[in-house]
Amino acid sequence: MDAQEQEPRLRILRELARGKRGQVVLIGFLAAVSAVATLVLPLFVGRLIAAIQRADELTGWAVVLVAAGFGSATAGAGATYLLSKLGLRLIYRLRARTMRHSFGLRLADAREEGSGNLATRLTADAVRLKTVIDIGPIQLPMAVFTVLGTLVIMGLLDWVLLLVTVGAFAIAVAIISVVVVGLRRKYVAVQEEVGALTRHFVAALDSLTIIKACRAESRVADGLAERAERAAKLDIAAARMESLMVPVINLGQQIALVSVVVGGGARMVGGQLTLADFVSFLVYLLQLTAPLIMTASGVGNLQVGLMARKRFDDLFAKPVEYTGEETRGETELPDCSADTPAVRFEAVNFSYDERPVLREVDLWVPARGLTAMVGLSGSGKTTALGLIERFMKPDSGTIRVFGREQDAWSLDALRRQVAYVDQEATLVHDTVRNNLVLGKDGSVDEEELWSALERVGLDGEVSALPYGIDTRLDGVTELSGGQRQRLALARAVLADARLVLLDEPSSQLDSVNEQKLREVVDSLAADRAVLVVAHRISTVQHADHVIVLDSGRIVEQGSHDHLLRDCTEYAELVSGQMLTDPDRATV
């Protein structure tokens, strides 16, 4: 599914046939052969009975019966296999598209959706959609065709007995129709509850460390178990309704069978029906149950699958940042003078859910050197970094990056110019090597990788890992908080970005490793812009430019000495030890 060909609505049949139209035609042909062979088989049984009555040779009719039965089974099996194969390929493409789309979502939309809910698309929803593929294109239409064809032939054999049969099944069909409508509501509720359960379970696993520290395993597990119980109750209610289908149809068949035997016997005695036609009619009646059950259960399963499709449609309807595929905007750094700021905010306002976070912010980050951003927790520092990366957009105001308005950059080009280390120093579940080159397009020499690790003081620790730089960080082998921060910083060192954003990069470093960090930051700031959210006085004292935020507003900006002398809020941050001394820090 290429990006250009994707559309919000998932069209199952069109995607199923994509590039496989010949195979789809073959599936349709085999299914039709199977259905026709099934329909003519009872007629051949009747002809065999007639041949027995006439004492004719039976070999020919026996061969025809075996051939019809074998042909029906073989063609049906072939159609089922080929369709299942196409369906599995579609599910693969759908899962791949879901993952690409999920990674491309805007951060706000991805967080609103929740990782558990997104993961459910790949598991439960994909399985339910596979049910639609298995039933919808072939089995359900062929079941309907078989039912209608059977009724037509039964009418040709004896229309009176057909009316008796339809009357016997009418009540059963009415009950099943009510059940199908109820099942749709139940299945919608089940899917929503399972999605919520998965979302809360994944969130709990992400918080497992603190859950264990607080001895809250049982409490959290009990809360999740309550949600699982609600899902189970809904599933049981759906199963209770679904369990009515087969018995109700069988009851209709039994009533019809008794009525047809009595009525058919009377009509044979009266000479209005031959024995051969009566036997054929009875075989059709017995054969009618299977496609009726398939139709009834198929409609129910179809409802489940279509609800799963709607969940995919809802996901694909969410806007996506097509990073790397945009053509708008230049990819190179624009021509600008040395005095042009790397970042310029002009009257920027931003709110989360109508809660103001930044208010009329004006700030600048010089094109070279180290800029520190300080302020109390919640003052909007991390939000400012997110706006620079265009993780979200301001409500109003203008943001310029290297002299160009942010919206004039393509998203890919903008993020090529920016390296970002977040508060958690987030790493992907992959090797140390792949974490280092995550933002690089081309290959990186081994020597360059080790040089970056050495610059952040991590080369010895990486060498000691089980597989060195190719060790996977996947939960079995993990790094400490300080090691994670240094590895994330090494990734920024390797980036070709002209602007480096560091969100509290030294929060988990001791004084020795913080000194190494400072040396790395100094070398980066020599020829590029570095903006760091700082909580340590050493970083601020060392900065060329300091920005002071308070409650989402810019209080002042300038050098450390200037602010200490002329900015009361900054002086209080320093004297009140809101900015800490690294010599007191611990790992």
N, C-alpha and C positions, 0 to 999 in steps of 0.2 A: 504494500500500500504506500505509494509514493506520496509525499506531502502535497504535491500539486493535485493528486487525484482524490485526496481525502475530503470528506464532507461530514458535517456534524451527525447526520442521520446514518445509522448503520443499515445498509440494504443487503440483507442476508443472501437472497438469491443471486443478486448481481455479483457480490463478492465471491460467492461459491463458484460461479461460472467464469470468474476472471481468468482468462488464459486457458480454460479447460472446456470450451464449448463442445468440442467433439465428445469428450468424456461424459458431459451432461446429457447429450443426445443419446449416447449408448446406455446410460443409466435409465433414461426414460423409456427406451425401447425394451430393455430387459424387464423393467417393471410392468410395462404393458403386456409383454408376452406372458409373464407370471400371472397377471390378473385375468387375461383371456383364458389361459389354460385352466385356471381355477374355476372360471365360469362354465366352461364347456364340460368339465369333468362329470358333474351330475347327469348331464344329458347322455353322455356315453354310458353311464351306469344304467340309465333307463333303456338305452338301445340293447345293452347286454342282457337285461331282463327279458326284453322282447325276443331276442335271439334264443334265449333259453326256452321260452314258451313255444317257439316254432321249431325247436330242436335243431337249430342251425349250428354251423361251425362257430365255435367261440374263440378260437385262437386270435383271429383278427381284432375282435373287440378287446380282448385281454391285452394285446400289444398296444392298442390305441390308449387304453386306460393307463397302463404303465408309463407310456411315453408322455401322456398329458401330465401325470403326477410328477414324473421325473423332470420334465421340462419346466413345470411351475416352480418346483423346489430349486432347481439349478439357476434359472433366470432370477428368481427372487434373491437367492444367496449372492449372486454376482452383483445385482443392483445394490443390495445392502452394503457389500464390501466396498464397492467403488464410491458410493455415497459417503460412507464412513471415512474413507481415505480423504476425500475432498473436504469433509467437515473438519477433520483433524488438522489439515493444512490451513483451513480458514481460522481455526482457533489459535494456531501458532501465529498467524499474521495479526490476528486481533490482539493477542497478548503483547506482541512486539509493538504494535501501534499504541496500545494502552500505556506501556512503559515509556515510550518516547513522548507521548502526550503528557503523561504525568510529570516527567522531568521538565517539560517545556512550559508547564503552568506557571502563572505568576505566583510568587511566594504566598501572597494572601489567599489566593484560591486553593493552593495546595494545602495550606494549613487548615483552611475551613473544611475542606474535604476530609482531611485526616489520613494518615498513613495506613491505618487499618482498613478504612473504607476503600482506599485505592487498591490495597492488596486483595480485598475480597473480589474485585473485578477479575483478577487473574485466577482465582480459585473457584469459589462457589458460583459466581455469575457466569464464568466461562463454561463450567460443567452444565449449568442449566441451559445455556445457549446451544450447547452441543445437542441437547435433547430436541430443540427446535429443528436443527439440521437433520437429525436422524428421522424425525417424524414428519416435519412440515413439507419438504419438497416432494417426497415420494410416498412414504407409508400412509400418511393421512389421505392424500388425494386418491391413492389406489384403494384404500379401505372404503372411501365414499363411493368410488366407481364400482367396486365389487358389490357393495350394498345395493346401489341403484340398479346395477345390471342383474343382480339376483332377483330383485323385486320385479323387474320387467319380465324376466324369463318365467318366474313363478306365475305372473299374470297371464302370460301366453299359454302356460300349461293348464291353469284353472283359475279364473279370476275370482270365483266365489271363495275358494280356499285362501287366495291372496288377501281378500278382505278380512277373513277370519284371523289370518296371521298378523296383519297390520293392526287390527283391533286389540289383539292380545299384547302386542308390543307398545301400543300407544301410551298406556299408563307408565310403563317403564321409561320410555323416552322423555315423558313429561317430568318424571322424578329426576332423571339424570340432568336435564336442562337446568333445573333448580340447583342441583349439586354443583354443576360447572360454574354457575354465577357465584355461588358461595365460595368455591375454591379459589377463585381469582382474588377475592378480598383477603382470604386467609394467607395465600402465597405472598401477596404484597406485604402483609404485616410480618410474615416470617423473614423475608429478605431484609426488611428494614431493621428488624431486631438482631439478626445475625450480623449485619453490617455494623451496628452499634456495638455489639459484643466484641467483634474483631478489633474495632477501633480502640475500645477501652483496654483490651488485653495487650495490644501492641504498646499503648501508652504506658501501661503498668510495667511491661518488660523494660522499657526505656528508663524507668525509674527504679529498677530492681535494687540498685545499691542502697538508696535511701530507704526503700521499703524494708530491706533486711536490717539496716542500721536501727530502724525504729521498731523492729520486731513485729512488723505489720503484715507478715505474709498471710496469716490466717484471715485477717480482716479484709485485705484486698481480695484474696481468693474467694471469700464468702460473698463479697459484693459482686464479683464476676459470676459466681455460681448462681446468684439470684437472677442475673440477666440471662444466663444459660437456661435456667428453669423457665423463664418467660418464653424464650424461643422454643423450648421443648413443648410447652403447653400449646403454643400456637401450631407447632408441627403435629402434635397429637390430634388437635381439633381438625386440622386439614386431613390427616390420615383417616380419622373417623368418617369424615364426609366422603373421602375417596373410596373407602372400603365398601360403600353402598353400591358402587357402579356394577361390578361383576355379578353380585347376587341378584340385583334388580333385573339385569339383562337375562340372566339364567332363569329367573322366575318367569319373565315374559316368554322365554323360549319354551319352558315346560308347559305353561298354559296353552301356548300356541300349538305345541306338539299334541297334547291331548285333544284339543279342538279339531286339529287337522286330521288326526287318526279317526276320530268319530265322524266328522263331516266327510272326509275322503272315503271312508268305508261305505257310508250311505250313498255317496255319488257313484262309487264303483258298482254297487248293487243295482243302482238305477240306470247303469250303462252310460253315464255322463263322463266317466273318467276311466282310462285304461290303467292296468296294473303298472305298466312301464312308466307312464306319466306320473302316477301316484308315488312310485319309488323315487323318481327324479325329484318330485316336489319335496318329499321328506328329506332327501339328501341336501337339497338347497336350504331347507329350513334349519337343518343341523349345521350347515356350513355358514349360515347367516350370523351366528353368534360371534364368531371370531372377529370379522370386520366391524361388527357393531361395538364390541368391546374396545377394539383398536380406535375406532372413531371417538368413543366417549372418553377413554383415557387419554387419547391423543389430543383432544381439545383441551383437557385439563392441563396436560404437560405443556401444551402450546402456550397457554396463559402464563405459566411459570417462566418459560423461555422468553416470551415477549416482554415480561416485566424485567428480566435480566437485560434484554436488548435496550429497554428504556434507560436503564442505569448506565449502559455504555453511551447511549445517545446524550444523556445529561452530562457525562464527563467530556465527550468530544465537542459539546457545544460551548464549553468554557474556553475563553481566549488563551492562545498559546504564544509564548515568545519563541519564535523560530530562530534561535541563536545559531549562527553559522550559515544560515540559508538566506539571510536578508541581502538585498543588493542596494538598498537605499543608503546613501551616505558614503563618505570616503573611508578607506581603511588605514590611511596613513595620518600621522600627526600633522595637523594644519600648520601652515606658516604663522608664527607669532613671535613677538619680540621677547627678550629675556624678562621683561617686566610684566608680561601677561601672566596672570595667576593660573596655576594648575586647576584650581576650582574657585568659582565665584558664585555665592548665593546672593540673590537680590530680592528682598521682601518675600522670602519663602515661608509659606504656611503649610502645615501638615497636621492631619488629625487621624486617629484610630477610632473608628466607630463614633464619629462626632466628638471625640475627646481630644481637644487641642494638645499637640505635643511640641510643635515648633510654631513660633509666632513672630512674623515679620523679621525673619532671620537674615541678616546681612553679614557675610563673612568672606574671607579670601584665604587661599592657601598658596603661598609662593611657589613658583615653578621649580625652584631648587631649595633644598634644605629641609630641616626637620620642623614640623608644626605639631604642637601638642594641643589637644582639646581636653579641657578639664571642667568639672562641675559635679554637683551632687548626683547621686543615683536618681534616675528618672528625669534628668534635665534635658534629654534628647540627643545625647552624643551618638549612641549607636544608630538611632534613627537617621541622623545626618549622614553617617557612612552609608546606610542603606539607600538613601536618596541619591548619593553620588553614583553608586553602582546601578541605579535604576531598578532596584528590587521593587520599588513603588514610585509613584509620581507625586509631586507636590500638589496640594489643593490650589495653590496660586503662587505667583512669583516665578523667577527665572533662575535656572542653574546652568552655568557655563563651565565646560571642561576644556582646558587649553584654548580658551577664547571662543569656542564654538558652543552655541546653545545645545543643551543635552539632547533635545528631540531631533536635532539635525544629524546626530550620529546614528548609524545603524547600531543595533544592540551589540552585535558581535564586535564591531570596530571599537565601540566604547569600552567594552570589557577587556579587549586586548590591551588597552592603555592602562588598565587598573589591576593591581594585584591586591588581594584581600585576605586578611587573616582574622577570622571571627573570634569572639570571646572564648568559645569552646575549643578553638584550634581543631576544627572538625577534619577528620580523616575518613577516607572511604575504606570499606572492607576489601583491601587488596594488598599487594606487596608494598614494601617501603619504596621501591623503585617507582612503581606506578603512582604512588602518592606524590612523589617528587615531580614527576613529569606530567601531572594531571592537566596543567594549563598550557603545555607545550604542544605545538603542532607537528614539529619535526622530531628527528631522533636527537638524543643527547648523549655525548660521549661519557663513558664510565668515569673518566678522570674529572669531568665537570660535575658529575653527581657527587663524588666523594669530596670534591673541593667545597661544594655547598654545605655538605654535612660537617666538614671540618670547620667551616666558618662559624657555624652555630654550636660547635663543641659536641657534636653528636656522632662523629665518625667512629670513635672507640666503642660506644654503646651499640651502634648498628652492627659493627663487626662481630660483636659478641652474641648477636641473635642467632638462632638455630641455622638459618640459611642466609645470614648476612643481609645484604640489601634486597634480596629476593624473598625474605621472610614475609608471610602473609599476616596482616593485622586483622584477625577475624574473630576475636573473642578468646581463642586458645592462647595466642601470643598477643599481648597488649603492651602498650607503652604507658609510662606514668604521665601525669598531667604536664609536668615540666618538659618531658621528652616530646610529647605531642606538640606543645607550643613551639619547641625548637624545630621539629620536623616541618610544621606548617610554615615557619619562618624561612626554612631552607627552600621550600617550594616557592615562596615569594622572591627569594634571592635569585632563583633560576629563571623567573619570569622576565619577559622583555618589556614589562610595563613601565610607563613613565611616571606613574603615580602609584604609591604603595599605601594601602590603608591597613592600620594595625589597631585592633580593638583589644585594649588591655593585654598586650603581648607578654608582659613580665609578671602577670598575676600569680603564677605558680613556679617562679624561678627563685633560686637562692641568689645571694649576692655575687657569687663567683660566676654563675651562668648569666646573671643579669648584666654583668660587665661585658661578657661576650656578646650579649644581645646589643648592648649599647654600641659596641665596636662595629657590629654588622649594620646597625641602623645608620651609624655615621658614614660608613662606606656607601650605603645606598643613597643617603641624602646628599652625597657629594655631587651626583650628576642627575638626580631626579627628585621629585617631590615625595616626601614621606609625611603622612598625617596619622598621628597616633593618639588614641584615646588613652590618657595617662592617669594613673592613680598614685604614682610615685614621684616624690619631689625631685629625685635625681634626673628623671626624664624631662621634667618641666624646666629645671634649671639649665639643662643642656640644650633646650630647644631654641631655634632661631625665632620662632613665632609662637605665641600662646593665645588660644581662643578660650574665653571664659563663658560658659553657658549656665543659666540659672532659670529653672522652670520654663524651658523652651525659648528663652530670649537670650540674645547676645548681650552680655554685660559690658565686656571690653575685650580688646585684643591688642597684642603688642609683645614686647620682650618681657622676660621674667622680672628683670629689675624694674622696668617701667611699671608693670602691673603691681608688683609688691609695694611700690611707692605710691601709686595713684589710684589703685582699685581696691576699695575696701573689701568687697566680696572675695577677691582673690587672696588678699592678705589674711582673711579669716579662714579660708580653706587651708592655707599653709600653716598658720599659727594653731589652728584647731586640729592639726594632724589629719585632716581629711585626705591630704596627700602624704603618703607614708614614706618612711625612711627605709631603703632597701636593706640596710644593715640589720634591721630587726625582722626582716622577712624570712620565712622558712619555706622549704620545698612543699 
